[in-house]
Amino acid sequence: MKRNILIIGAGGVAQVVAHKCAQNNDVLGDLHIASRTVSKCDAIIQSVHDKNAMKQDGVFKSHAVDAMDTASVVALLNKTGAQIVINVGSPFVNMTVLEACIQTGAAYIDTAIHEDPAKVCETPPWYGNYEWKRREACADAGVTAILGAGFDPGMVNAFARFAIDTFMDEVKSIDIVDINAGSHGKYFSTNFDPEINFREFTGTVYSWQGGAWQSNKMFEVGREWDLPVVGVQKAYLSGHDEVHSLSANYPQADVRFWMGFGDHYINVFTVLQNLGLLSEQPVVTAEGLEVVPLKLVKAILPDPSTLAPNYTGKTCIGDLVKGTKDGNDVEVFVYNVADHKDAYNEVGSQGISYTAGVPPVAMAMLIANGTYDFGRMMNVEELDPRLLFGLLDDLGLPTRIKDAAGDREWHLA
């Protein structure tokens, strides 16, 4: 049994994680949140108290930490006694935080693949370049590390495993579709950290098809999807974290990720990219100032955490999985629909942060009670998804299934 949580990060997803941990502190124990800027942590804790989210009286403290420094994270873990780390900071800190967990024995959960700030869109497999190199160290230390445990990556990995195990003898394709049919009312903004968001879309689009990596340009391949609740939406083939682990665990299947984009987003993105404003490489102004264009764009765009109060509409994120059963072709769409306004009313965040922040808390609860505390590194599709679905239903993210039998919610039998 493990207790006491350390949340790394203080953005929109961290706000959701904090509220959901508070709502379940009878299971998770003392709560701690750390970032470079303590005031952001304090604001999140205050929002928890403003909504009376703590299930029972308990500890919730803020801390300053340089998460890029393993020794600083180790010191904080020793100071707080936290046994589970939920890392929802920048993907730049994954490896240092993971190393701190290996050194202290704390369980580790993150929501995205590690990124090197100096490199954009490295060649696949990304997990193989970073986290998977620490598999043996996790096993030797008996450390549970669950990688990519947000929604995508995260729940979509679990959706794939569930669809394959439940409905198929053999899987042929996994198409992950992420649609945000909401509106934040701003001229232009990103729903996550702009720096991380743009880095996803400025490089090569990698997909796994025909048993090999295939490459395309961003916005080169698009198609319309007719989805539950949000209707017909245009989505584009995009590179994404979960393709890299699913292709390793289901190499016989084509694995693709599709992200919805409106024409306005594409137009603004294209102008920024063509002007060189999405570059991570520094430039020098006429006044001798060194500026990283991408960081400048990030500084002038709205902070994603400020979008929540006026966000309306819904998201639909799911997997269309195709395969065979008893020699017959079958397909199933496993998905979730979230409402931006409902998310704001409950935890003060927009729906995309909500879908990303609830699953790692569920993972932490399953580690705390021993269900997922396996003492080794795993991606989400390597875990039995059924108990996870049941817990997420209770936490506000129900799983739905659409197949030949109709459209229905999944419930733990």
C-alpha positions as CSV (number, residue, x, y, z in Angstrom):
1,M,0.0,0.0,0.0
2,K,1.3,3.4,-1.0
3,R,0.1,6.8,0.2
4,N,0.9,10.5,0.0
5,I,1.0,12.2,-3.4
6,L,3.4,14.7,-4.9
7,I,2.0,16.6,-7.9
8,I,4.7,18.1,-10.2
9,G,3.4,21.0,-12.2
10,A,0.9,23.8,-11.7
11,G,-0.9,24.3,-15.0
12,G,-4.4,23.5,-16.1
13,V,-4.0,19.7,-15.9
14,A,-2.4,20.0,-12.4
15,Q,-5.5,21.9,-11.2
16,V,-7.7,18.9,-12.2
17,V,-5.2,16.5,-10.6
18,A,-5.2,18.5,-7.4
19,H,-9.0,18.6,-7.2
20,K,-9.5,14.9,-7.9
21,C,-6.7,14.0,-5.4
22,A,-8.4,16.1,-2.8
23,Q,-11.8,14.5,-3.5
24,N,-10.1,11.1,-2.8
25,N,-7.6,12.0,-0.1
26,D,-9.1,9.3,2.1
27,V,-7.3,6.8,-0.3
28,L,-4.3,9.0,-1.3
29,G,-3.3,10.5,2.0
30,D,-1.3,13.7,2.3
31,L,-1.1,15.9,-0.8
32,H,1.8,18.1,-2.0
33,I,2.1,20.1,-5.2
34,A,5.4,21.6,-6.5
35,S,6.5,23.9,-9.3
36,R,9.1,26.6,-10.0
37,T,6.5,29.2,-9.0
38,V,5.0,28.5,-5.6
39,S,2.3,31.1,-6.1
40,K,0.7,29.0,-8.8
41,C,0.7,26.0,-6.5
42,D,-0.9,28.1,-3.7
43,A,-3.6,29.3,-6.2
44,I,-4.5,25.7,-7.0
45,I,-4.7,24.7,-3.4
46,Q,-6.9,27.7,-2.7
47,S,-9.2,26.7,-5.5
48,V,-9.5,23.3,-3.9
49,H,-10.5,24.8,-0.6
50,D,-12.9,27.3,-2.3
51,K,-14.8,24.3,-3.7
52,N,-14.6,22.4,-0.4
53,A,-13.0,19.6,-2.5
54,M,-11.1,17.8,0.4
55,K,-13.0,14.6,1.2
56,Q,-11.6,14.6,4.7
57,D,-9.4,16.9,6.7
58,G,-5.8,16.5,5.7
59,V,-2.5,18.0,4.4
60,F,-2.2,19.9,1.2
61,K,1.0,21.8,0.9
62,S,2.8,23.8,-1.8
63,H,6.6,23.6,-2.6
64,A,9.1,25.2,-4.9
65,V,11.2,22.7,-7.0
66,D,13.5,22.7,-10.0
67,A,12.1,19.6,-11.6
68,M,15.0,19.6,-14.1
69,D,17.3,18.8,-11.2
70,T,17.0,15.2,-9.9
71,A,18.6,16.0,-6.6
72,S,16.0,18.7,-5.9
73,V,13.2,16.3,-6.6
74,V,14.8,13.6,-4.4
75,A,15.1,16.1,-1.6
76,L,11.5,17.1,-1.9
77,L,10.4,13.4,-1.9
78,N,12.4,12.8,1.2
79,K,11.0,15.9,2.8
80,T,7.3,15.2,2.1
81,G,7.4,11.4,2.4
82,A,5.4,11.2,-0.8
83,Q,5.2,7.6,-2.2
84,I,3.5,8.4,-5.5
85,V,4.5,11.1,-7.9
86,I,2.0,12.5,-10.5
87,N,4.1,14.3,-13.0
88,V,2.0,16.8,-15.0
89,G,4.8,19.3,-15.5
90,S,6.5,19.9,-18.9
91,P,7.6,16.8,-20.7
92,F,11.1,18.2,-20.5
93,V,11.3,17.1,-16.8
94,N,10.2,13.5,-17.2
95,M,13.6,11.8,-17.1
96,T,14.8,13.8,-14.1
97,V,11.6,13.2,-12.1
98,L,11.6,9.5,-13.1
99,E,15.2,9.2,-11.9
100,A,14.3,10.7,-8.6
101,C,11.5,8.1,-8.2
102,I,14.0,5.3,-9.0
103,Q,16.4,6.7,-6.3
104,T,13.7,7.0,-3.6
105,G,11.3,4.1,-4.5
106,A,8.3,6.3,-5.2
107,A,5.9,5.3,-7.8
108,Y,5.9,7.4,-11.0
109,I,3.0,8.5,-13.3
110,D,3.3,10.9,-16.2
111,T,1.0,11.9,-19.1
112,A,3.4,12.4,-22.1
113,I,6.7,11.2,-23.6
114,H,9.9,13.0,-22.5
115,E,11.1,15.7,-24.8
116,D,14.6,17.1,-25.2
117,P,14.1,20.9,-25.4
118,A,16.8,21.1,-28.1
119,K,15.1,18.6,-30.4
120,V,11.8,18.6,-32.2
121,C,10.0,15.5,-33.5
122,E,12.7,13.0,-33.1
123,T,12.6,9.8,-35.1
124,P,10.6,6.9,-33.6
125,P,10.3,5.2,-31.3
126,W,10.2,8.1,-28.9
127,Y,9.7,6.0,-25.7
128,G,12.7,3.9,-26.8
129,N,14.8,7.1,-26.9
130,Y,14.1,8.0,-23.3
131,E,11.8,6.3,-20.7
132,W,12.2,2.7,-21.9
133,K,15.9,3.0,-21.3
134,R,15.1,3.0,-17.6
135,R,12.9,-0.1,-17.6
136,E,15.6,-2.3,-16.1
137,A,16.4,0.3,-13.4
138,C,12.7,0.5,-12.4
139,A,12.5,-3.3,-12.2
140,D,15.7,-3.5,-10.2
141,A,14.4,-0.9,-7.7
142,G,10.9,-2.3,-7.6
143,V,9.5,1.0,-8.8
144,T,6.1,1.2,-10.5
145,A,6.2,3.6,-13.4
146,I,3.1,4.1,-15.5
147,L,3.8,6.1,-18.7
148,G,1.5,8.3,-20.7
149,A,-1.4,8.0,-18.2
150,G,-3.5,11.0,-19.3
151,F,-6.2,10.7,-21.9
152,D,-4.2,10.6,-25.2
153,P,-1.9,9.1,-24.4
154,G,-3.5,7.1,-21.6
155,M,-7.1,6.2,-21.8
156,V,-7.0,5.8,-25.6
157,N,-4.3,3.1,-25.0
158,A,-6.7,1.4,-22.5
159,F,-9.5,1.7,-25.1
160,A,-7.4,-0.1,-27.6
161,R,-6.6,-3.0,-25.3
162,F,-10.2,-3.3,-24.1
163,A,-11.5,-3.4,-27.7
164,I,-9.0,-6.0,-28.8
165,D,-9.4,-8.2,-25.7
166,T,-13.2,-8.0,-25.6
167,F,-14.3,-8.1,-29.3
168,M,-11.5,-9.5,-31.4
169,D,-9.3,-12.5,-32.1
170,E,-7.0,-10.4,-34.2
171,V,-6.6,-6.6,-34.5
172,K,-6.0,-5.0,-37.9
173,S,-6.1,-1.2,-37.2
174,I,-6.3,1.3,-34.3
175,D,-7.4,4.8,-35.3
176,I,-7.3,7.3,-32.4
177,V,-9.5,10.3,-33.0
178,D,-9.4,13.5,-30.8
179,I,-12.0,16.1,-31.4
180,N,-12.6,19.3,-29.4
181,A,-15.9,20.7,-30.6
182,G,-15.7,23.4,-28.0
183,S,-15.1,27.2,-28.2
184,H,-13.0,29.3,-25.9
185,G,-13.9,32.6,-27.4
186,K,-10.3,33.8,-28.1
187,Y,-9.0,34.8,-31.5
188,F,-6.3,32.1,-31.2
189,S,-5.1,29.9,-28.4
190,T,-3.8,26.4,-27.6
191,N,-5.4,24.2,-25.0
192,F,-2.1,23.1,-23.5
193,D,1.2,24.7,-23.1
194,P,1.7,26.5,-26.5
195,E,5.4,25.5,-26.6
196,I,4.6,21.8,-26.3
197,N,1.5,22.0,-28.5
198,F,3.3,23.6,-31.4
199,R,6.3,21.3,-31.1
200,E,3.9,18.4,-31.8
201,F,2.9,19.8,-35.2
202,T,6.0,21.4,-36.7
203,G,7.8,18.2,-37.5
204,T,7.2,15.0,-39.4
205,V,3.9,13.2,-38.8
206,Y,4.8,9.5,-38.0
207,S,2.2,6.7,-38.2
208,W,2.6,2.9,-38.0
209,Q,1.2,1.3,-41.1
210,G,2.0,-1.9,-43.0
211,G,4.4,-3.0,-40.2
212,A,6.7,0.1,-40.7
213,W,6.9,3.7,-39.8
214,Q,5.4,6.0,-42.4
215,S,5.9,9.7,-42.6
216,N,3.8,12.6,-43.8
217,K,3.6,16.4,-43.4
218,M,1.3,18.0,-40.9
219,F,-2.2,18.7,-42.4
220,E,-1.3,16.6,-45.5
221,V,-3.8,13.8,-44.7
222,G,-7.2,14.6,-43.5
223,R,-10.6,13.0,-43.4
224,E,-14.1,13.6,-42.0
225,W,-15.3,11.6,-39.0
226,D,-19.0,11.1,-38.0
227,L,-18.8,10.8,-34.2
228,P,-21.2,10.6,-31.4
229,V,-22.5,13.9,-29.9
230,V,-20.1,16.2,-31.8
231,G,-21.2,15.0,-35.3
232,V,-19.2,15.3,-38.5
233,Q,-15.7,16.7,-37.8
234,K,-12.5,17.1,-39.9
235,A,-9.4,15.6,-38.4
236,Y,-5.8,15.3,-39.7
237,L,-3.3,12.6,-39.4
238,S,-0.9,13.7,-36.7
239,G,2.1,12.3,-34.8
240,H,1.4,11.5,-31.2
241,D,2.8,9.7,-28.2
242,E,0.5,6.7,-28.0
243,V,1.4,5.5,-31.6
244,H,4.9,4.7,-30.3
245,S,3.9,2.3,-27.6
246,L,0.8,0.8,-29.3
247,S,2.9,0.0,-32.4
248,A,5.3,-1.9,-30.2
249,N,2.6,-3.8,-28.4
250,Y,0.4,-4.4,-31.5
251,P,2.9,-4.4,-34.4
252,Q,0.5,-6.3,-36.6
253,A,-2.0,-3.4,-36.5
254,D,-1.9,-0.1,-38.4
255,V,-1.8,2.6,-35.7
256,R,-2.8,6.2,-36.5
257,F,-3.6,9.3,-34.6
258,W,-6.1,11.9,-35.9
259,M,-6.5,15.4,-34.4
260,G,-9.3,17.8,-35.1
261,F,-8.4,21.3,-36.4
262,G,-10.5,24.1,-37.7
263,D,-9.6,26.2,-40.7
264,H,-8.8,29.2,-38.5
265,Y,-6.3,27.3,-36.4
266,I,-4.6,25.9,-39.5
267,N,-4.3,29.3,-41.1
268,V,-2.8,31.0,-38.1
269,F,-0.5,28.1,-37.4
270,T,0.7,28.1,-41.1
271,V,1.5,31.9,-41.0
272,L,3.4,31.5,-37.7
273,Q,5.4,28.6,-39.1
274,N,6.1,30.2,-42.4
275,L,7.4,33.3,-40.6
276,G,9.7,31.2,-38.5
277,L,7.9,32.1,-35.3
278,L,7.5,28.4,-34.2
279,S,11.2,27.8,-34.3
280,E,12.9,26.6,-31.0
281,Q,16.2,28.0,-32.3
282,P,17.3,31.4,-30.9
283,V,17.6,34.5,-33.1
284,V,19.3,37.8,-32.3
285,T,17.4,41.1,-32.8
286,A,18.9,44.3,-34.1
287,E,19.2,45.5,-30.5
288,G,21.4,42.4,-29.7
289,L,18.7,40.6,-27.7
290,E,18.6,36.8,-28.1
291,V,15.1,35.5,-28.5
292,V,13.6,32.1,-29.0
293,P,10.7,32.7,-31.4
294,L,8.6,29.8,-30.0
295,K,8.9,31.1,-26.5
296,L,7.9,34.6,-27.6
297,V,4.8,33.2,-29.2
298,K,4.0,31.3,-26.0
299,A,4.5,34.5,-24.0
300,I,1.9,36.5,-26.0
301,L,-0.8,33.8,-26.4
302,P,-3.4,33.3,-23.6
303,D,-2.3,31.1,-20.8
304,P,-4.4,27.9,-21.4
305,S,-5.5,27.8,-17.8
306,T,-7.3,31.1,-18.3
307,L,-9.6,29.7,-21.0
308,A,-11.8,27.7,-18.7
309,P,-14.4,30.2,-17.5
310,N,-15.8,30.9,-21.0
311,Y,-15.3,27.5,-22.6
312,T,-18.4,25.9,-24.0
313,G,-19.1,22.7,-26.0
314,K,-17.8,19.2,-25.8
315,T,-14.9,16.9,-26.6
316,C,-15.1,13.4,-28.1
317,I,-12.0,11.3,-27.9
318,G,-11.9,7.6,-28.8
319,D,-10.5,4.6,-30.7
320,L,-12.0,3.1,-33.8
321,V,-10.5,-0.4,-33.6
322,K,-11.0,-2.9,-36.5
323,G,-10.2,-6.6,-36.5
324,T,-11.6,-10.1,-36.9
325,K,-13.7,-12.4,-34.6
326,D,-14.4,-16.0,-35.6
327,G,-13.2,-15.1,-39.1
328,N,-15.6,-12.2,-39.5
329,D,-14.7,-8.5,-39.7
330,V,-15.6,-6.5,-36.7
331,E,-15.2,-2.8,-35.6
332,V,-15.9,-1.0,-32.4
333,F,-15.5,2.7,-31.3
334,V,-14.6,3.1,-27.6
335,Y,-14.8,6.7,-26.5
336,N,-15.5,9.4,-23.9
337,V,-17.4,12.6,-24.3
338,A,-16.6,15.5,-21.8
339,D,-18.3,18.8,-21.4
340,H,-16.2,22.0,-20.9
341,K,-18.7,23.8,-18.7
342,D,-19.3,20.8,-16.5
343,A,-15.5,20.5,-16.0
344,Y,-15.2,24.2,-15.1
345,N,-18.1,24.0,-12.6
346,E,-16.5,21.0,-10.8
347,V,-12.8,21.8,-10.8
348,G,-12.3,25.2,-12.4
349,S,-10.7,23.8,-15.6
350,Q,-11.7,23.3,-19.2
351,G,-12.7,19.8,-20.6
352,I,-9.4,19.0,-22.3
353,S,-7.5,19.5,-19.0
354,Y,-10.2,17.5,-17.3
355,T,-9.9,14.5,-19.6
356,A,-6.1,14.6,-19.2
357,G,-6.1,15.1,-15.4
358,V,-8.6,12.6,-14.1
359,P,-6.9,9.4,-15.4
360,P,-3.5,9.8,-13.6
361,V,-5.5,10.2,-10.3
362,A,-7.3,7.0,-11.0
363,M,-3.9,5.3,-11.7
364,A,-2.6,6.7,-8.4
365,M,-5.6,5.3,-6.6
366,L,-5.0,1.9,-8.1
367,I,-1.3,2.0,-7.2
368,A,-2.3,3.1,-3.7
369,N,-4.5,0.1,-3.1
370,G,-2.0,-2.3,-4.8
371,T,-4.0,-3.1,-7.9
372,Y,-1.5,-1.5,-10.3
373,D,1.6,-1.5,-8.0
374,F,3.6,-4.0,-10.1
375,G,7.1,-2.7,-9.4
376,R,8.1,-2.1,-13.0
377,M,7.6,0.2,-15.9
378,M,4.5,-0.1,-18.1
379,N,2.5,1.8,-20.7
380,V,-1.2,2.0,-20.1
381,E,-2.2,-0.7,-22.7
382,E,-0.1,-3.2,-20.6
383,L,-2.6,-2.8,-17.7
384,D,-6.0,-4.5,-17.4
385,P,-8.4,-1.7,-18.2
386,R,-11.6,-3.0,-16.7
387,L,-11.0,-1.8,-13.1
388,L,-9.7,1.4,-14.4
389,F,-12.9,2.0,-16.4
390,G,-15.0,1.3,-13.4
391,L,-13.1,3.8,-11.3
392,L,-13.1,6.5,-14.0
393,D,-16.8,6.1,-14.2
394,D,-17.0,7.0,-10.5
395,L,-14.6,9.9,-11.1
396,G,-16.5,11.5,-13.9
397,L,-15.1,10.0,-17.1
398,P,-17.5,7.2,-18.2
399,T,-16.4,5.0,-21.1
400,R,-18.8,4.4,-24.0
401,I,-18.9,1.7,-26.7
402,K,-20.4,1.9,-30.2
403,D,-20.5,-1.2,-32.2
404,A,-22.9,-3.4,-34.2
405,A,-25.0,-3.8,-31.0
406,G,-25.5,-0.1,-30.6
407,D,-24.2,2.8,-28.5
408,R,-23.9,2.2,-24.7
409,E,-21.9,3.0,-21.6
410,W,-19.6,0.4,-20.2
411,H,-20.1,-0.6,-16.6
412,L,-18.2,-2.9,-14.4
413,A,-20.2,-6.1,-14.1
